Amino acid sequence: MKISLLSENLQKKLLFVNHAVSSHSRLPILLNFLIEAKKGILSIKATDLEIGINIDIPTKIEEEGVTTIPAKTFSELISIIPSGKITLTLKKEGLELTGEKIKTLLQTSSPEDFPKLYEDMGGEKIKIKKELVDKEFPKVVFAASSDAARPALSGVLIKEEKGKFLIVATDGYRLSLKKYTLENKEKPIDDISLLVPSRVIKELILMDKGEEEIKIYSSNQSNQIIFLQNEITLVGRLIEAEFPDYGKIIPTTFSTKIVFDKEDLQKAVKTCYVFAREAANIVRMFIKKDKVIVSSNAPSVGENTVEIDAKITGEENEIAFNARYLLDLFSNIDDETMSLETTGSFNPGVFKIEKDDSFLHLIMPIRVQGES
């Protein structure tokens, strides 16, 4: 192998592929990158057996070849060396990197020991727009559980249903759902229902995506999902578990609706959180005629109330939530105006983006002392 390329091009690509390198593994090969030079393309692969990432870089190749090198060492080296042309040459002693005033030899391992990212790509299931991933996926993925012992709740459901593309996540206490109307060219050949680890979706959001649509492939044989766009491939293993019947817990009616400025309520909750974090994160919302009073009370610290203006439809009411859940929601929403629909203190609160029926976020209330 002998190739030449600009170090800055390699540095940018390595930042992402490095996410798939195992940080602690009993298999030493998983601490390596697989690098292969073939047909004008330098491919760099990494996997920790949960996710896999491949990047392709158009490169001047004098001699094709393949090997594996220590990922951490190579990444650190590329991030430090000056910008400019470098040459990678595979020798018996290892992989030699040369550039202006620098010469390095990296130890190599047999590429035969490096696991394949996938055995079978399967068929193309659907195409999704880059804008959907960038703007809408963050509104959903944060609601997934981080508890590996609850696999069904640690994933994001990707589903096609009656011409609608749905992404749903829940941890049992909150739920996020986004619907997206597919264009004819995006519509899948068959119905899809894929439960994808939330980590894979988070990596998809971080992916340095181009302008082209992202193609989703899935293989029943290997039970994997593959996201492909331009020169990047992201691979994850699907979760084999039954996702909860989320439709049953979403209220269809409400007795009170609040339309509010997201930033106003976000600031109010942040202010009350100073006290709420000393009292199980509980904040109470008292819904009055034309305002919402947000309050928190921690006997060991003190109490706080903040009023915000709001448009109220229906009954006056009160409800308590985990402040952390509210702040998570608001930090993932860019829109200025939101609404909250609720029916009493014991039923879920449904947050929506005003004039956008394609998204909802449900939070289960907290029963506080004194309520009956």
C-alpha positions as CSV (number, residue, x, y, z in Angstrom):
1,M,0.0,0.0,0.0
2,K,1.2,3.5,-0.9
3,I,-1.1,6.5,-0.9
4,S,-0.9,10.3,-0.7
5,L,-3.5,12.7,0.6
6,L,-4.0,15.9,2.6
7,S,-3.8,15.4,6.4
8,E,-6.6,17.9,7.0
9,N,-9.0,15.8,4.9
10,L,-8.1,12.8,6.9
11,Q,-8.4,14.6,10.2
12,K,-12.0,15.7,9.6
13,K,-13.1,12.2,8.6
14,L,-11.4,10.5,11.6
15,L,-13.4,12.6,14.1
16,F,-16.5,10.7,13.2
17,V,-15.2,7.2,12.5
18,N,-13.4,7.3,15.8
19,H,-16.8,7.1,17.6
20,A,-17.1,3.4,16.7
21,V,-13.7,2.4,18.1
22,S,-14.0,0.2,21.2
23,S,-12.8,2.0,24.4
24,H,-12.3,-1.3,26.3
25,S,-12.4,-4.6,24.6
26,R,-11.2,-8.1,25.2
27,L,-10.6,-8.2,21.5
28,P,-7.5,-6.1,20.8
29,I,-8.4,-5.9,17.1
30,L,-11.4,-3.7,18.0
31,L,-8.9,-1.0,19.2
32,N,-7.8,-0.6,15.5
33,F,-8.8,1.0,12.3
34,L,-9.0,-1.2,9.2
35,I,-7.6,0.9,6.4
36,E,-7.8,-0.2,2.8
37,A,-6.6,1.5,-0.4
38,K,-8.4,0.3,-3.5
39,K,-9.6,1.8,-6.8
40,G,-8.9,5.4,-5.9
41,I,-10.6,5.2,-2.5
42,L,-9.1,5.1,1.0
43,S,-11.6,3.3,3.3
44,I,-11.3,3.5,7.0
45,K,-13.5,1.2,9.2
46,A,-14.1,0.9,12.9
47,T,-16.4,-1.2,15.0
48,D,-17.1,-2.1,18.6
49,L,-19.5,-4.8,17.5
50,E,-22.5,-2.6,18.5
51,I,-22.0,0.0,15.8
52,G,-19.7,0.2,12.8
53,I,-18.6,3.2,10.7
54,N,-16.9,3.3,7.3
55,I,-15.6,6.4,5.6
56,D,-14.4,6.7,2.0
57,I,-11.8,9.3,1.0
58,P,-10.9,9.8,-2.7
59,T,-7.1,9.4,-2.7
60,K,-4.1,9.1,-5.0
61,I,-3.1,5.5,-4.8
62,E,0.2,4.3,-6.1
63,E,-0.2,0.8,-4.6
64,E,-3.3,-0.9,-3.2
65,G,-3.3,-2.7,0.1
66,V,-5.1,-3.3,3.4
67,T,-4.0,-3.4,7.1
68,T,-5.1,-2.4,10.6
69,I,-3.4,0.2,12.8
70,P,-4.0,1.4,16.4
71,A,-6.9,3.8,16.2
72,K,-6.2,6.1,19.2
73,T,-2.5,6.6,18.3
74,F,-3.3,7.3,14.6
75,S,-6.1,9.7,15.4
76,E,-4.0,11.6,17.9
77,L,-1.1,11.8,15.5
78,I,-3.3,13.1,12.6
79,S,-4.8,15.7,14.9
80,I,-1.4,17.1,15.8
81,I,0.7,17.1,12.6
82,P,0.7,20.2,10.4
83,S,-1.7,20.5,7.5
84,G,-0.4,19.3,4.2
85,K,0.4,16.3,2.1
86,I,1.2,13.0,3.8
87,T,2.1,9.6,2.4
88,L,1.1,6.3,3.9
89,T,3.3,3.3,2.9
90,L,2.8,-0.2,4.1
91,K,6.0,-2.0,4.8
92,K,7.1,-5.2,6.6
93,E,7.9,-3.2,9.7
94,G,4.5,-1.5,9.8
95,L,2.7,1.5,8.3
96,E,5.0,4.4,7.6
97,L,3.6,7.9,7.6
98,T,5.7,10.7,6.1
99,G,5.1,14.3,5.7
100,E,6.9,17.6,5.8
101,K,9.6,17.2,8.5
102,I,7.8,14.1,10.0
103,K,8.3,10.4,9.7
104,T,6.3,7.9,11.8
105,L,6.1,4.1,11.9
106,L,2.9,2.5,13.2
107,Q,2.5,-1.1,14.3
108,T,0.1,-3.1,12.2
109,S,-2.1,-6.2,12.7
110,S,-3.6,-8.7,10.3
111,P,-6.7,-7.4,8.6
112,E,-8.1,-10.9,8.5
113,D,-8.9,-10.6,12.3
114,F,-11.0,-7.5,11.8
115,P,-14.7,-8.3,11.9
116,K,-16.9,-7.3,8.9
117,L,-19.2,-4.4,9.6
118,Y,-22.1,-6.3,8.0
119,E,-22.5,-9.7,6.3
120,D,-25.5,-8.6,4.1
121,M,-26.6,-5.1,3.3
122,G,-30.1,-6.3,2.5
123,G,-32.5,-4.2,0.5
124,E,-33.0,-0.5,0.5
125,K,-36.0,0.2,2.7
126,I,-36.5,3.9,2.5
127,K,-34.8,7.2,1.7
128,I,-35.0,10.1,4.2
129,K,-34.0,13.7,3.8
130,K,-31.0,15.2,5.5
131,E,-33.1,18.0,6.9
132,L,-35.4,15.4,8.7
133,V,-32.5,13.9,10.5
134,D,-30.9,17.2,11.4
135,K,-34.1,18.9,12.6
136,E,-36.5,16.3,13.7
137,F,-34.6,13.3,15.0
138,P,-33.1,15.2,18.0
139,K,-36.7,16.0,19.2
140,V,-37.3,12.2,19.6
141,V,-34.1,10.3,20.5
142,F,-33.6,12.0,23.8
143,A,-36.8,10.4,25.2
144,A,-35.3,6.8,24.8
145,S,-34.2,5.0,27.9
146,S,-30.5,4.8,28.8
147,D,-31.1,1.6,30.8
148,A,-29.7,-1.4,28.8
149,A,-31.7,-3.7,30.9
150,R,-34.8,-2.4,29.1
151,P,-33.9,-3.0,25.5
152,A,-37.3,-2.2,24.0
153,L,-37.2,1.2,25.6
154,S,-33.6,1.9,24.7
155,G,-34.4,2.2,21.0
156,V,-36.1,4.5,18.6
157,L,-38.9,3.0,16.5
158,I,-38.7,3.8,12.8
159,K,-42.0,2.9,11.1
160,E,-43.9,3.4,7.9
161,E,-47.6,3.6,8.5
162,K,-50.2,4.6,5.8
163,G,-47.8,6.8,3.9
164,K,-46.5,8.4,7.1
165,F,-42.9,8.0,8.4
166,L,-42.9,7.8,12.2
167,I,-40.1,8.0,14.7
168,V,-41.0,7.2,18.3
169,A,-39.0,6.9,21.5
170,T,-40.1,6.4,25.2
171,D,-38.5,5.5,28.5
172,G,-41.8,4.7,30.2
173,Y,-42.1,8.2,31.8
174,R,-42.1,10.3,28.6
175,L,-42.6,9.8,24.9
176,S,-41.7,11.7,21.8
177,L,-43.3,11.1,18.4
178,K,-42.7,12.7,15.0
179,K,-44.7,12.0,11.9
180,Y,-43.4,12.9,8.5
181,T,-45.3,12.6,5.2
182,L,-43.3,10.7,2.6
183,E,-42.9,11.9,-0.9
184,N,-43.6,9.4,-3.7
185,K,-39.8,8.9,-4.4
186,E,-39.2,8.3,-0.7
187,K,-42.0,5.7,-0.1
188,P,-40.7,2.2,0.8
189,I,-41.4,-0.8,-1.3
190,D,-42.9,-2.6,1.7
191,D,-44.0,-1.6,5.2
192,I,-41.1,-1.1,7.6
193,S,-40.9,-1.3,11.4
194,L,-37.3,-1.1,12.8
195,L,-36.3,-0.7,16.4
196,V,-32.9,1.0,16.3
197,P,-30.6,1.6,19.3
198,S,-30.7,5.2,20.4
199,R,-27.0,5.3,20.2
200,V,-27.1,4.6,16.5
201,I,-29.6,7.4,16.0
202,K,-27.4,9.8,17.9
203,E,-24.5,8.9,15.7
204,L,-26.6,9.5,12.6
205,I,-27.4,13.0,13.9
206,L,-23.7,13.7,14.4
207,M,-22.8,12.3,11.0
208,D,-21.2,15.0,8.7
209,K,-23.9,14.6,6.1
210,G,-23.9,15.8,2.6
211,E,-26.9,17.2,0.7
212,E,-28.1,13.9,-0.7
213,E,-30.8,11.8,0.8
214,I,-29.8,9.1,3.4
215,K,-30.6,5.6,2.2
216,I,-31.7,3.1,4.9
217,Y,-31.0,-0.6,4.3
218,S,-32.0,-3.5,6.5
219,S,-31.2,-7.2,6.5
220,N,-33.3,-9.8,8.2
221,Q,-30.5,-12.2,7.9
222,S,-28.0,-10.2,10.0
223,N,-30.6,-8.2,11.9
224,Q,-28.8,-4.9,11.1
225,I,-29.7,-1.5,9.9
226,I,-27.4,0.5,7.6
227,F,-27.4,4.2,6.9
228,L,-25.6,5.2,3.7
229,Q,-24.9,8.6,2.3
230,N,-22.2,9.7,0.0
231,E,-18.9,8.5,1.5
232,I,-20.2,7.5,5.0
233,T,-21.7,4.2,6.1
234,L,-23.2,3.8,9.6
235,V,-24.1,0.3,10.8
236,G,-26.1,-0.8,13.8
237,R,-27.7,-3.9,15.2
238,L,-31.4,-3.8,15.5
239,I,-33.1,-4.5,18.8
240,E,-35.0,-7.7,19.0
241,A,-37.8,-6.7,21.4
242,E,-41.4,-5.5,21.1
243,F,-41.9,-1.8,21.3
244,P,-44.8,-0.7,23.6
245,D,-48.1,0.1,22.0
246,Y,-47.6,3.8,22.3
247,G,-51.0,4.7,20.8
248,K,-52.8,3.5,23.8
249,I,-51.2,6.0,26.2
250,I,-51.6,9.2,24.0
251,P,-54.8,11.1,25.2
252,T,-57.3,11.9,22.5
253,T,-59.1,14.7,24.5
254,F,-58.1,17.4,27.0
255,S,-59.9,19.8,29.4
256,T,-57.2,22.4,29.5
257,K,-54.9,23.8,26.8
258,I,-52.1,26.3,27.4
259,V,-50.3,28.1,24.6
260,F,-47.0,29.6,25.8
261,D,-43.7,31.0,24.7
262,K,-41.2,28.2,25.0
263,E,-38.4,30.4,26.2
264,D,-40.5,32.0,28.9
265,L,-41.5,28.6,30.4
266,Q,-38.0,27.2,29.9
267,K,-36.5,30.1,32.0
268,A,-39.2,29.7,34.6
269,V,-38.5,26.0,35.0
270,K,-34.7,26.6,35.1
271,T,-35.3,29.1,37.9
272,C,-37.4,26.7,39.9
273,Y,-35.0,23.9,39.2
274,V,-32.5,25.5,41.6
275,F,-34.8,24.4,44.4
276,A,-36.5,21.4,42.6
277,R,-33.3,19.5,42.3
278,E,-33.3,19.3,46.2
279,A,-36.8,17.8,46.1
280,A,-36.9,15.0,43.6
281,N,-36.9,17.5,40.7
282,I,-40.6,18.3,41.2
283,V,-42.0,21.5,39.8
284,R,-45.7,22.4,40.0
285,M,-47.6,24.3,37.3
286,F,-50.7,26.2,38.4
287,I,-52.8,27.1,35.4
288,K,-54.8,30.2,35.9
289,K,-57.0,32.4,33.6
290,D,-54.2,34.1,31.7
291,K,-51.1,32.9,33.2
292,V,-49.1,29.9,34.5
293,I,-47.4,29.9,37.9
294,V,-44.4,27.6,38.1
295,S,-43.3,26.7,41.6
296,S,-40.8,24.5,43.5
297,N,-40.4,23.8,47.2
298,A,-37.4,22.2,49.0
299,P,-37.8,22.3,52.8
300,S,-34.0,22.2,53.3
301,V,-33.4,25.1,50.8
302,G,-36.4,27.3,50.2
303,E,-39.2,27.8,47.7
304,N,-39.7,29.8,44.5
305,T,-42.5,30.8,42.1
306,V,-42.3,32.3,38.6
307,E,-45.2,33.6,36.6
308,I,-45.4,33.6,32.8
309,D,-48.1,34.9,30.5
310,A,-50.1,32.3,28.6
311,K,-53.2,31.8,26.6
312,I,-55.5,29.3,28.5
313,T,-58.4,27.5,27.0
314,G,-60.7,25.4,29.2
315,E,-60.5,24.8,32.9
316,E,-58.0,26.2,35.4
317,N,-55.8,23.3,36.6
318,E,-52.6,22.2,38.2
319,I,-50.1,19.5,37.4
320,A,-46.6,18.6,38.5
321,F,-43.7,17.3,36.4
322,N,-40.1,16.3,36.7
323,A,-38.2,19.5,35.9
324,R,-35.4,17.6,34.2
325,Y,-37.9,16.2,31.6
326,L,-39.2,19.6,30.8
327,L,-35.7,21.1,30.3
328,D,-34.8,18.1,28.1
329,L,-37.8,18.8,25.9
330,F,-37.3,22.6,25.6
331,S,-33.6,22.2,24.9
332,N,-34.4,20.1,21.8
333,I,-37.1,22.4,20.4
334,D,-36.2,25.3,18.2
335,D,-39.8,26.7,17.7
336,E,-40.9,29.7,19.7
337,T,-44.5,28.8,20.5
338,M,-45.7,25.6,22.1
339,S,-48.8,24.2,23.8
340,L,-49.6,21.9,26.7
341,E,-52.8,19.8,26.7
342,T,-53.9,18.2,30.0
343,T,-56.8,16.7,31.8
344,G,-56.3,17.1,35.6
345,S,-53.3,16.3,37.8
346,F,-53.1,12.6,37.2
347,N,-53.2,12.3,33.4
348,P,-50.3,12.8,31.0
349,G,-49.4,16.2,29.7
350,V,-49.1,16.4,26.0
351,F,-46.7,19.1,24.6
352,K,-47.0,20.2,21.0
353,I,-45.5,22.7,18.7
354,E,-48.2,25.3,17.9
355,K,-49.5,24.9,14.4
356,D,-47.6,21.6,13.9
357,D,-49.6,18.4,14.3
358,S,-46.7,16.2,13.3
359,F,-45.0,16.3,16.6
360,L,-46.0,15.6,20.2
361,H,-44.2,14.9,23.5
362,L,-45.9,13.2,26.4
363,I,-44.8,13.5,30.0
364,M,-46.3,11.5,32.9
365,P,-47.2,13.7,35.8
366,I,-45.9,13.4,39.4
367,R,-48.4,13.0,42.2
368,V,-47.4,15.4,45.0
369,Q,-48.4,15.5,48.6
370,G,-51.7,17.2,49.2
371,E,-53.3,16.1,45.9
372,S,-56.2,13.7,45.9
